[in-house]
Amino acid sequence: MELRHLEYFIAVAAELSFSRAAERIHVVQSALSVAVAKLEKELGVALFDRTRRQIALTATGEVFLEHAREVIHAAHRASHRSRITAIN
């Protein structure tokens, strides 16, 4: 599981739109869709209910979103603290 895939998932969950999420994080929509699909395949669950007109988080997606945010925040904190330690 890649942090980038978690970040992509979080963006799509926030926007509830692949196209708006792609614009927000400056990636091509097809790459975003592929990354989220790979994440779902790796997890073995559907994170989104998709129809032609809209998407919504599944119950599993809602639970995963909470944990994905925690992982991303922890990774950013670890990176920040490492840089601070290196300076001192």
Phi and psi in radians as a Rosetta constraint file:
Dihedral C 1 N 2 CA 2 C 2 CIRCULARHARMONIC -1.752 0.35
Dihedral N 2 CA 2 C 2 N 3 CIRCULARHARMONIC 2.483 0.35
Dihedral C 2 N 3 CA 3 C 3 CIRCULARHARMONIC -1.010 0.35
Dihedral N 3 CA 3 C 3 N 4 CIRCULARHARMONIC -0.642 0.35
Dihedral C 3 N 4 CA 4 C 4 CIRCULARHARMONIC -1.026 0.35
Dihedral N 4 CA 4 C 4 N 5 CIRCULARHARMONIC -0.709 0.35
Dihedral C 4 N 5 CA 5 C 5 CIRCULARHARMONIC -1.146 0.35
Dihedral N 5 CA 5 C 5 N 6 CIRCULARHARMONIC -0.658 0.35
Dihedral C 5 N 6 CA 6 C 6 CIRCULARHARMONIC -1.141 0.35
Dihedral N 6 CA 6 C 6 N 7 CIRCULARHARMONIC -0.734 0.35
Dihedral C 6 N 7 CA 7 C 7 CIRCULARHARMONIC -1.093 0.35
Dihedral N 7 CA 7 C 7 N 8 CIRCULARHARMONIC -0.703 0.35
Dihedral C 7 N 8 CA 8 C 8 CIRCULARHARMONIC -1.113 0.35
Dihedral N 8 CA 8 C 8 N 9 CIRCULARHARMONIC -0.795 0.35
Dihedral C 8 N 9 CA 9 C 9 CIRCULARHARMONIC -1.028 0.35
Dihedral N 9 CA 9 C 9 N 10 CIRCULARHARMONIC -0.798 0.35
Dihedral C 9 N 10 CA 10 C 10 CIRCULARHARMONIC -1.063 0.35
Dihedral N 10 CA 10 C 10 N 11 CIRCULARHARMONIC -0.724 0.35
Dihedral C 10 N 11 CA 11 C 11 CIRCULARHARMONIC -1.103 0.35
Dihedral N 11 CA 11 C 11 N 12 CIRCULARHARMONIC -0.775 0.35
Dihedral C 11 N 12 CA 12 C 12 CIRCULARHARMONIC -1.142 0.35
Dihedral N 12 CA 12 C 12 N 13 CIRCULARHARMONIC -0.717 0.35
Dihedral C 12 N 13 CA 13 C 13 CIRCULARHARMONIC -1.098 0.35
Dihedral N 13 CA 13 C 13 N 14 CIRCULARHARMONIC -0.660 0.35
Dihedral C 13 N 14 CA 14 C 14 CIRCULARHARMONIC -1.213 0.35
Dihedral N 14 CA 14 C 14 N 15 CIRCULARHARMONIC -0.687 0.35
Dihedral C 14 N 15 CA 15 C 15 CIRCULARHARMONIC -1.556 0.35
Dihedral N 15 CA 15 C 15 N 16 CIRCULARHARMONIC -0.417 0.35
Dihedral C 15 N 16 CA 16 C 16 CIRCULARHARMONIC 0.892 0.35
Dihedral N 16 CA 16 C 16 N 17 CIRCULARHARMONIC 0.678 0.35
Dihedral C 16 N 17 CA 17 C 17 CIRCULARHARMONIC -2.810 0.35
Dihedral N 17 CA 17 C 17 N 18 CIRCULARHARMONIC 2.213 0.35
Dihedral C 17 N 18 CA 18 C 18 CIRCULARHARMONIC -1.193 0.35
Dihedral N 18 CA 18 C 18 N 19 CIRCULARHARMONIC -0.684 0.35
Dihedral C 18 N 19 CA 19 C 19 CIRCULARHARMONIC -1.200 0.35
Dihedral N 19 CA 19 C 19 N 20 CIRCULARHARMONIC -0.764 0.35
Dihedral C 19 N 20 CA 20 C 20 CIRCULARHARMONIC -1.171 0.35
Dihedral N 20 CA 20 C 20 N 21 CIRCULARHARMONIC -0.672 0.35
Dihedral C 20 N 21 CA 21 C 21 CIRCULARHARMONIC -1.114 0.35
Dihedral N 21 CA 21 C 21 N 22 CIRCULARHARMONIC -0.720 0.35
Dihedral C 21 N 22 CA 22 C 22 CIRCULARHARMONIC -1.075 0.35
Dihedral N 22 CA 22 C 22 N 23 CIRCULARHARMONIC -0.747 0.35
Dihedral C 22 N 23 CA 23 C 23 CIRCULARHARMONIC -1.107 0.35
Dihedral N 23 CA 23 C 23 N 24 CIRCULARHARMONIC -0.765 0.35
Dihedral C 23 N 24 CA 24 C 24 CIRCULARHARMONIC -1.061 0.35
Dihedral N 24 CA 24 C 24 N 25 CIRCULARHARMONIC -0.720 0.35
Dihedral C 24 N 25 CA 25 C 25 CIRCULARHARMONIC -1.801 0.35
Dihedral N 25 CA 25 C 25 N 26 CIRCULARHARMONIC 0.127 0.35
Dihedral C 25 N 26 CA 26 C 26 CIRCULARHARMONIC 1.066 0.35
Dihedral N 26 CA 26 C 26 N 27 CIRCULARHARMONIC 0.900 0.35
Dihedral C 26 N 27 CA 27 C 27 CIRCULARHARMONIC -2.293 0.35
Dihedral N 27 CA 27 C 27 N 28 CIRCULARHARMONIC 2.843 0.35
Dihedral C 27 N 28 CA 28 C 28 CIRCULARHARMONIC -1.286 0.35
Dihedral N 28 CA 28 C 28 N 29 CIRCULARHARMONIC 2.409 0.35
Dihedral C 28 N 29 CA 29 C 29 CIRCULARHARMONIC -0.989 0.35
Dihedral N 29 CA 29 C 29 N 30 CIRCULARHARMONIC -0.693 0.35
Dihedral C 29 N 30 CA 30 C 30 CIRCULARHARMONIC -1.114 0.35
Dihedral N 30 CA 30 C 30 N 31 CIRCULARHARMONIC -0.672 0.35
Dihedral C 30 N 31 CA 31 C 31 CIRCULARHARMONIC -1.155 0.35
Dihedral N 31 CA 31 C 31 N 32 CIRCULARHARMONIC -0.684 0.35
Dihedral C 31 N 32 CA 32 C 32 CIRCULARHARMONIC -1.105 0.35
Dihedral N 32 CA 32 C 32 N 33 CIRCULARHARMONIC -0.805 0.35
Dihedral C 32 N 33 CA 33 C 33 CIRCULARHARMONIC -1.077 0.35
Dihedral N 33 CA 33 C 33 N 34 CIRCULARHARMONIC -0.752 0.35
Dihedral C 33 N 34 CA 34 C 34 CIRCULARHARMONIC -1.111 0.35
Dihedral N 34 CA 34 C 34 N 35 CIRCULARHARMONIC -0.752 0.35
Dihedral C 34 N 35 CA 35 C 35 CIRCULARHARMONIC -1.105 0.35
Dihedral N 35 CA 35 C 35 N 36 CIRCULARHARMONIC -0.741 0.35
Dihedral C 35 N 36 CA 36 C 36 CIRCULARHARMONIC -1.170 0.35
Dihedral N 36 CA 36 C 36 N 37 CIRCULARHARMONIC -0.710 0.35
Dihedral C 36 N 37 CA 37 C 37 CIRCULARHARMONIC -1.085 0.35
Dihedral N 37 CA 37 C 37 N 38 CIRCULARHARMONIC -0.706 0.35
Dihedral C 37 N 38 CA 38 C 38 CIRCULARHARMONIC -1.108 0.35
Dihedral N 38 CA 38 C 38 N 39 CIRCULARHARMONIC -0.717 0.35
Dihedral C 38 N 39 CA 39 C 39 CIRCULARHARMONIC -1.078 0.35
Dihedral N 39 CA 39 C 39 N 40 CIRCULARHARMONIC -0.797 0.35
Dihedral C 39 N 40 CA 40 C 40 CIRCULARHARMONIC -1.076 0.35
Dihedral N 40 CA 40 C 40 N 41 CIRCULARHARMONIC -0.722 0.35
Dihedral C 40 N 41 CA 41 C 41 CIRCULARHARMONIC -1.133 0.35
Dihedral N 41 CA 41 C 41 N 42 CIRCULARHARMONIC -0.754 0.35
Dihedral C 41 N 42 CA 42 C 42 CIRCULARHARMONIC -1.089 0.35
Dihedral N 42 CA 42 C 42 N 43 CIRCULARHARMONIC -0.700 0.35
Dihedral C 42 N 43 CA 43 C 43 CIRCULARHARMONIC -1.355 0.35
Dihedral N 43 CA 43 C 43 N 44 CIRCULARHARMONIC -0.432 0.35
Dihedral C 43 N 44 CA 44 C 44 CIRCULARHARMONIC 1.336 0.35
Dihedral N 44 CA 44 C 44 N 45 CIRCULARHARMONIC 0.431 0.35
Dihedral C 44 N 45 CA 45 C 45 CIRCULARHARMONIC -2.463 0.35
Dihedral N 45 CA 45 C 45 N 46 CIRCULARHARMONIC 2.776 0.35
Dihedral C 45 N 46 CA 46 C 46 CIRCULARHARMONIC -1.572 0.35
Dihedral N 46 CA 46 C 46 N 47 CIRCULARHARMONIC 2.231 0.35
Dihedral C 46 N 47 CA 47 C 47 CIRCULARHARMONIC -1.658 0.35
Dihedral N 47 CA 47 C 47 N 48 CIRCULARHARMONIC -0.396 0.35
Dihedral C 47 N 48 CA 48 C 48 CIRCULARHARMONIC -2.265 0.35
Dihedral N 48 CA 48 C 48 N 49 CIRCULARHARMONIC 2.529 0.35
Dihedral C 48 N 49 CA 49 C 49 CIRCULARHARMONIC -1.608 0.35
Dihedral N 49 CA 49 C 49 N 50 CIRCULARHARMONIC 2.166 0.35
Dihedral C 49 N 50 CA 50 C 50 CIRCULARHARMONIC -2.000 0.35
Dihedral N 50 CA 50 C 50 N 51 CIRCULARHARMONIC 2.337 0.35
Dihedral C 50 N 51 CA 51 C 51 CIRCULARHARMONIC -2.204 0.35
Dihedral N 51 CA 51 C 51 N 52 CIRCULARHARMONIC 3.061 0.35
Dihedral C 51 N 52 CA 52 C 52 CIRCULARHARMONIC -1.100 0.35
Dihedral N 52 CA 52 C 52 N 53 CIRCULARHARMONIC -0.520 0.35
Dihedral C 52 N 53 CA 53 C 53 CIRCULARHARMONIC -1.796 0.35
Dihedral N 53 CA 53 C 53 N 54 CIRCULARHARMONIC -0.403 0.35
Dihedral C 53 N 54 CA 54 C 54 CIRCULARHARMONIC -2.699 0.35
Dihedral N 54 CA 54 C 54 N 55 CIRCULARHARMONIC 2.880 0.35
Dihedral C 54 N 55 CA 55 C 55 CIRCULARHARMONIC -2.262 0.35
Dihedral N 55 CA 55 C 55 N 56 CIRCULARHARMONIC 2.726 0.35
Dihedral C 55 N 56 CA 56 C 56 CIRCULARHARMONIC -2.559 0.35
Dihedral N 56 CA 56 C 56 N 57 CIRCULARHARMONIC 2.641 0.35
Dihedral C 56 N 57 CA 57 C 57 CIRCULARHARMONIC -1.211 0.35
Dihedral N 57 CA 57 C 57 N 58 CIRCULARHARMONIC 2.446 0.35
Dihedral C 57 N 58 CA 58 C 58 CIRCULARHARMONIC -1.350 0.35
Dihedral N 58 CA 58 C 58 N 59 CIRCULARHARMONIC 2.982 0.35
Dihedral C 58 N 59 CA 59 C 59 CIRCULARHARMONIC -1.037 0.35
Dihedral N 59 CA 59 C 59 N 60 CIRCULARHARMONIC -0.696 0.35
Dihedral C 59 N 60 CA 60 C 60 CIRCULARHARMONIC -1.116 0.35
Dihedral N 60 CA 60 C 60 N 61 CIRCULARHARMONIC -0.718 0.35
Dihedral C 60 N 61 CA 61 C 61 CIRCULARHARMONIC -1.075 0.35
Dihedral N 61 CA 61 C 61 N 62 CIRCULARHARMONIC -0.670 0.35
Dihedral C 61 N 62 CA 62 C 62 CIRCULARHARMONIC -1.111 0.35
Dihedral N 62 CA 62 C 62 N 63 CIRCULARHARMONIC -0.755 0.35
Dihedral C 62 N 63 CA 63 C 63 CIRCULARHARMONIC -1.155 0.35
Dihedral N 63 CA 63 C 63 N 64 CIRCULARHARMONIC -0.785 0.35
Dihedral C 63 N 64 CA 64 C 64 CIRCULARHARMONIC -1.104 0.35
Dihedral N 64 CA 64 C 64 N 65 CIRCULARHARMONIC -0.635 0.35
Dihedral C 64 N 65 CA 65 C 65 CIRCULARHARMONIC -1.019 0.35
Dihedral N 65 CA 65 C 65 N 66 CIRCULARHARMONIC -0.792 0.35
Dihedral C 65 N 66 CA 66 C 66 CIRCULARHARMONIC -1.007 0.35
Dihedral N 66 CA 66 C 66 N 67 CIRCULARHARMONIC -0.810 0.35
Dihedral C 66 N 67 CA 67 C 67 CIRCULARHARMONIC -1.256 0.35
Dihedral N 67 CA 67 C 67 N 68 CIRCULARHARMONIC -0.637 0.35
Dihedral C 67 N 68 CA 68 C 68 CIRCULARHARMONIC -1.091 0.35
Dihedral N 68 CA 68 C 68 N 69 CIRCULARHARMONIC -0.714 0.35
Dihedral C 68 N 69 CA 69 C 69 CIRCULARHARMONIC -1.095 0.35
Dihedral N 69 CA 69 C 69 N 70 CIRCULARHARMONIC -0.718 0.35
Dihedral C 69 N 70 CA 70 C 70 CIRCULARHARMONIC -1.078 0.35
Dihedral N 70 CA 70 C 70 N 71 CIRCULARHARMONIC -0.744 0.35
Dihedral C 70 N 71 CA 71 C 71 CIRCULARHARMONIC -1.111 0.35
Dihedral N 71 CA 71 C 71 N 72 CIRCULARHARMONIC -0.800 0.35
Dihedral C 71 N 72 CA 72 C 72 CIRCULARHARMONIC -1.104 0.35
Dihedral N 72 CA 72 C 72 N 73 CIRCULARHARMONIC -0.755 0.35
Dihedral C 72 N 73 CA 73 C 73 CIRCULARHARMONIC -1.112 0.35
Dihedral N 73 CA 73 C 73 N 74 CIRCULARHARMONIC -0.725 0.35
Dihedral C 73 N 74 CA 74 C 74 CIRCULARHARMONIC -1.110 0.35
Dihedral N 74 CA 74 C 74 N 75 CIRCULARHARMONIC -0.704 0.35
Dihedral C 74 N 75 CA 75 C 75 CIRCULARHARMONIC -1.123 0.35
Dihedral N 75 CA 75 C 75 N 76 CIRCULARHARMONIC -0.726 0.35
Dihedral C 75 N 76 CA 76 C 76 CIRCULARHARMONIC -1.155 0.35
Dihedral N 76 CA 76 C 76 N 77 CIRCULARHARMONIC -0.730 0.35
Dihedral C 76 N 77 CA 77 C 77 CIRCULARHARMONIC -1.080 0.35
Dihedral N 77 CA 77 C 77 N 78 CIRCULARHARMONIC -0.767 0.35
Dihedral C 77 N 78 CA 78 C 78 CIRCULARHARMONIC -1.076 0.35
Dihedral N 78 CA 78 C 78 N 79 CIRCULARHARMONIC -0.748 0.35
Dihedral C 78 N 79 CA 79 C 79 CIRCULARHARMONIC -1.112 0.35
Dihedral N 79 CA 79 C 79 N 80 CIRCULARHARMONIC -0.806 0.35
Dihedral C 79 N 80 CA 80 C 80 CIRCULARHARMONIC -1.086 0.35
Dihedral N 80 CA 80 C 80 N 81 CIRCULARHARMONIC -0.831 0.35
Dihedral C 80 N 81 CA 81 C 81 CIRCULARHARMONIC -1.152 0.35
Dihedral N 81 CA 81 C 81 N 82 CIRCULARHARMONIC -0.585 0.35
Dihedral C 81 N 82 CA 82 C 82 CIRCULARHARMONIC -1.125 0.35
Dihedral N 82 CA 82 C 82 N 83 CIRCULARHARMONIC -0.748 0.35
Dihedral C 82 N 83 CA 83 C 83 CIRCULARHARMONIC -1.130 0.35
Dihedral N 83 CA 83 C 83 N 84 CIRCULARHARMONIC -0.716 0.35
Dihedral C 83 N 84 CA 84 C 84 CIRCULARHARMONIC -1.107 0.35
Dihedral N 84 CA 84 C 84 N 85 CIRCULARHARMONIC -0.751 0.35
Dihedral C 84 N 85 CA 85 C 85 CIRCULARHARMONIC -1.102 0.35
Dihedral N 85 CA 85 C 85 N 86 CIRCULARHARMONIC -0.701 0.35
Dihedral C 85 N 86 CA 86 C 86 CIRCULARHARMONIC -1.133 0.35
Dihedral N 86 CA 86 C 86 N 87 CIRCULARHARMONIC -0.577 0.35
Dihedral C 86 N 87 CA 87 C 87 CIRCULARHARMONIC -1.253 0.35
Dihedral N 87 CA 87 C 87 N 88 CIRCULARHARMONIC -0.662 0.35
